[in-house]
Amino acid sequence: MLLDFLMLAAGLVLLVFAGDFLVKGAAGLAENLGIPALIIGLTIVAFGTSAPELMVSLQSALTGAPDIAVGNVVGSNIANILLVMGLPALIAAIHANQSGLARNVAVMLVFTVAFMWMISDGVLLRVEAAGLFAGLLMFILAQILRARAHIDEEEPEDYHEELGEMPHSPTRIALHLIGGIIGLPLAAHLTVNGASGLAEVFGVSQAAIGLTIVAIGTSLPELATTMMAAWRKNADVALGNIIGSNIFNIAAIMGITGLIVPVPVSQIMIERDMWIMLATAFLLAVICFVRITTGKLLGGAMFVAYLAYIVSVF
């Protein structure tokens, strides 16, 4: 049990660092090539920050642990709303007043419903996964065109604030890219093996581990970023990040994973967890459409609801 726990912990930590290395290296290379910051932020950074979850889900699907692959995505989407949004709201109120939120949350709902419909027969087929990924590419293209036309009142967020300093020397870029490319598969291997081992030791399903421990672990970077923003009284940025993360979790992670290998989905996730994911998505939609401020009361209720969900899974 101790070895499984250490493998899982080491895998999750390595996922964070390897993912950060890969994103910074790719962004630094793109800047050196003269690619506009807008394109880098909406493509390279967006895809790169989902790389840890992608590697975990892909490794799980390829090694015969599809419940961890799907549970990672479904659990992360639930955690993003109830945990990543609920906890920071206990520190500082989150205002749903940014431009474009309602439009993007509507896209998130469409992807969520489409994903639920696709896996209702118990498997995500390659053609269905292709549809998810094609939809994501269309969404990104629309975001780029809209931002370039300056339709939104605010300029796109500067990804430098989130990622920090970019490497620009060829040596540093190469080291970052190599570190990310080597580290991510290794981290995913450790995470999946550790999670599978713990599931056997405790006599719980791989779905339960994927929906909880793995999902929380891969959501920790978003939680840490949002908590720090809340301390700085700038927690409003959490909403856009959560919506974007949930879209990428479904469309990019399940889309790419399903393109490579069809992914079976357990009946319990179809009957329970998918509906909880949809319910939390609707909750976020209501918050964004009505422009509800998420304060301590609502944030506390969301956090308690997440704890109740964790208990129900086990």
C-alpha positions in Angstrom: 0.0 0.0 0.0 2.8 2.4 0.9 4.5 1.8 -2.4 1.2 2.5 -4.3 0.6 5.7 -2.3 4.2 6.9 -3.0 3.8 6.1 -6.7 0.6 8.0 -6.9 1.9 11.0 -5.0 5.2 11.1 -7.0 3.2 10.8 -10.2 0.9 13.7 -9.4 3.8 15.9 -8.3 5.7 15.1 -11.5 2.7 15.7 -13.6 2.6 19.3 -12.4 6.3 20.0 -13.0 6.5 18.2 -16.3 3.4 19.9 -17.6 4.7 23.3 -16.6 8.1 22.6 -18.3 6.3 21.5 -21.5 4.0 24.5 -21.6 6.8 27.0 -20.9 9.1 25.4 -23.5 6.5 25.3 -26.2 5.4 28.9 -25.4 8.9 30.1 -25.4 9.6 28.4 -28.8 6.4 29.9 -30.2 7.4 33.4 -29.1 10.8 33.0 -30.7 9.1 32.0 -34.0 7.1 35.2 -33.8 3.7 33.6 -33.3 1.2 36.2 -31.8 0.6 36.0 -28.1 -3.2 35.6 -28.8 -2.6 32.4 -30.7 -0.1 31.1 -28.1 -2.5 31.7 -25.3 -5.6 30.1 -26.9 -3.8 27.1 -28.4 -0.4 26.1 -27.0 -1.0 27.3 -23.4 -4.6 25.9 -23.4 -3.6 22.5 -24.7 -0.4 22.4 -22.7 -2.1 23.0 -19.4 -4.4 20.0 -20.1 -1.4 17.8 -21.0 -1.1 16.1 -17.5 -4.8 15.1 -17.5 -4.5 13.9 -21.1 -1.5 11.7 -20.4 -3.2 10.2 -17.3 -6.4 9.4 -19.3 -4.5 8.1 -22.3 -2.2 5.9 -20.2 -5.2 4.6 -18.3 -7.2 3.7 -21.5 -4.2 2.0 -23.1 -3.3 -0.1 -20.0 -6.8 -1.4 -19.4 -8.0 1.0 -16.8 -10.6 3.0 -18.7 -12.5 3.9 -15.5 -9.6 6.0 -14.3 -9.5 7.7 -17.8 -13.1 8.7 -17.7 -13.2 9.2 -14.0 -10.3 11.6 -14.2 -12.3 13.8 -16.7 -15.7 13.6 -15.0 -14.3 13.9 -11.5 -12.1 16.9 -12.6 -15.1 18.7 -14.1 -17.1 18.2 -10.9 -14.2 19.2 -8.7 -13.5 22.3 -10.9 -16.9 23.7 -10.1 -17.6 22.6 -6.5 -14.1 22.6 -5.1 -11.9 24.9 -7.2 -14.7 27.5 -7.2 -16.2 26.8 -3.8 -13.0 27.0 -1.6 -11.7 30.3 -3.0 -15.2 31.8 -2.5 -14.7 31.3 1.2 -11.8 33.8 1.0 -13.1 36.3 -1.6 -16.3 36.7 -3.5 -16.3 35.6 -7.1 -18.3 38.0 -9.5 -19.7 36.6 -12.7 -19.3 39.8 -14.6 -16.6 39.2 -17.1 -17.4 39.5 -20.8 -17.9 36.3 -22.8 -18.7 34.1 -19.7 -22.3 33.3 -20.7 -21.3 32.4 -24.3 -18.5 30.1 -23.1 -20.5 28.4 -20.4 -23.2 27.7 -23.0 -20.5 26.0 -25.1 -19.4 24.0 -22.0 -23.0 22.8 -21.6 -23.2 21.7 -25.2 -20.0 19.7 -24.9 -21.2 18.2 -21.6 -24.6 17.1 -23.0 -23.0 15.8 -26.2 -20.4 13.8 -24.2 -23.2 12.2 -22.1 -25.2 11.3 -25.1 -22.2 9.7 -26.8 -21.3 7.5 -23.9 -24.9 6.5 -23.1 -24.3 3.2 -24.8 -21.3 2.4 -22.6 -18.4 3.3 -24.9 -16.9 6.4 -26.6 -16.2 5.4 -30.2 -13.5 6.9 -32.4 -16.0 8.7 -34.6 -17.6 10.3 -31.5 -14.3 11.3 -30.1 -13.5 12.9 -33.5 -16.6 14.9 -33.2 -15.6 16.2 -29.8 -12.2 17.2 -30.9 -13.5 18.8 -34.1 -15.9 20.8 -32.0 -13.0 22.0 -29.8 -11.0 23.1 -32.9 -14.0 25.1 -34.1 -14.4 26.7 -30.6 -10.8 27.7 -30.5 -11.0 29.2 -34.0 -14.1 31.2 -33.1 -12.3 32.4 -30.0 -9.3 33.6 -32.0 -11.4 35.3 -34.6 -13.5 37.0 -32.0 -10.5 38.2 -30.0 -8.8 39.5 -33.1 -11.9 41.4 -34.1 -11.9 43.0 -30.6 -15.6 42.1 -30.1 -15.2 41.5 -26.4 -14.8 44.6 -24.2 -11.7 43.2 -22.5 -8.5 42.0 -24.1 -7.5 38.3 -23.7 -5.7 37.6 -20.5 -1.9 37.6 -20.6 -0.7 34.0 -20.1 2.7 35.4 -18.8 0.9 36.2 -15.5 0.0 32.5 -15.1 3.1 30.9 -16.4 5.8 33.3 -15.3 9.1 33.7 -17.2 9.4 31.9 -20.6 12.7 30.3 -21.8 14.0 31.9 -24.9 17.5 30.5 -25.4 17.6 27.4 -27.6 19.3 25.4 -24.8 16.7 26.3 -22.2 13.8 25.7 -24.6 15.2 22.3 -25.5 15.6 21.4 -21.8 12.0 22.4 -21.0 10.6 20.5 -24.0 12.6 17.4 -23.3 11.8 17.5 -19.6 8.1 17.8 -20.4 8.1 15.1 -23.1 9.9 12.6 -20.9 8.4 13.6 -17.6 4.7 13.5 -18.6 4.5 9.8 -19.7 6.6 8.8 -16.7 4.3 10.7 -14.4 1.2 9.3 -16.0 2.6 5.8 -15.6 3.3 6.3 -11.9 -0.1 7.9 -11.3 -2.1 5.2 -13.0 -0.2 2.3 -11.5 -0.4 3.9 -8.0 -4.1 4.6 -8.4 -4.8 1.1 -9.6 -2.8 -0.4 -6.8 -4.7 1.6 -4.2 -8.0 0.6 -5.6 -7.1 -3.1 -5.2 -5.7 -2.5 -1.7 -8.8 -0.7 -0.4 -11.2 -2.9 -2.3 -12.8 0.0 -4.2 -13.4 0.4 -7.9 -10.9 2.1 -10.2 -13.7 4.5 -11.1 -13.9 5.7 -7.5 -10.1 6.4 -7.4 -10.3 8.1 -10.8 -13.3 10.3 -9.8 -11.7 11.4 -6.5 -8.0 11.0 -5.8 -6.8 11.3 -9.4 -9.3 14.0 -10.4 -8.4 16.1 -7.3 -4.7 15.6 -8.0 -4.9 16.7 -11.6 -7.0 19.7 -10.5 -4.6 20.9 -7.8 -2.8 23.4 -10.1 -6.1 25.1 -10.9 -7.0 25.1 -7.2 -3.7 26.6 -6.2 -3.9 29.3 -8.8 -7.5 30.2 -7.9 -6.7 30.2 -4.1 -3.8 32.6 -4.7 -6.0 34.8 -6.8 -8.6 34.9 -4.0 -5.9 36.0 -1.5 -5.1 38.8 -3.9 -8.8 39.7 -4.1 -8.8 38.7 -7.8 -10.8 35.5 -7.6 -13.1 36.5 -10.5 -10.5 35.0 -13.0 -11.5 31.6 -11.6 -14.7 31.4 -13.6 -13.1 31.7 -17.0 -10.4 29.2 -16.1 -12.9 26.7 -14.8 -15.1 26.9 -17.9 -12.1 26.6 -20.2 -10.7 23.7 -18.2 -14.1 21.8 -18.3 -14.4 22.3 -22.1 -10.8 21.0 -22.7 -11.3 18.1 -20.3 -14.2 16.8 -22.4 -13.3 17.8 -25.9 -9.5 17.6 -25.8 -8.8 14.8 -23.3 -11.6 12.5 -24.1 -11.5 13.5 -27.8 -7.8 12.7 -28.2 -8.0 9.6 -26.0 -11.0 8.2 -27.8 -9.4 8.8 -31.2 -6.5 6.6 -30.2 -8.5 3.9 -28.5 -12.3 3.4 -27.9 -13.0 4.1 -24.3 -15.6 1.9 -22.4 -17.5 3.6 -19.7 -18.8 1.9 -16.6 -22.6 1.8 -16.0 -22.3 3.4 -12.5 -20.7 6.5 -14.0 -23.3 6.8 -16.7 -26.1 6.5 -14.2 -24.7 8.6 -11.4 -21.5 10.7 -12.0 -22.4 11.9 -15.5 -25.6 13.4 -14.1 -23.8 15.0 -11.2 -21.3 16.5 -13.7 -24.3 17.9 -15.7 -25.9 19.3 -12.6 -22.8 21.2 -11.6 -22.5 22.4 -15.2 -26.0 23.8 -15.0 -25.2 25.4 -11.6 -22.3 27.2 -13.2 -24.4 28.2 -16.1 -27.1 29.7 -13.8 -24.3 31.6 -11.9 -23.0 33.0 -15.2 -26.3 33.8 -16.9 -27.9 35.4 -13.9 -24.5 36.9 -12.8 -24.7 35.6 -9.3 -21.9 36.6 -6.9 -20.5 33.5 -5.3 -19.8 34.5 -1.7 -19.0 32.6 1.5 -22.5 31.1 1.8 -22.7 29.7 -1.8 -19.1 28.8 -1.8 -19.5 26.9 1.5 -22.5 25.0 0.2 -20.6 24.0 -2.9 -17.7 22.7 -0.8 -20.0 20.7 1.4 -21.7 19.3 -1.6 -18.4 18.2 -3.0 -17.5 16.5 0.3 -20.9 14.7 0.2 -20.2 13.6 -3.4 -16.8 12.1 -2.4 -18.5 10.2 0.4 -21.2 8.9 -2.0 -18.5 7.7 -4.4 -16.9 5.5 -1.8 
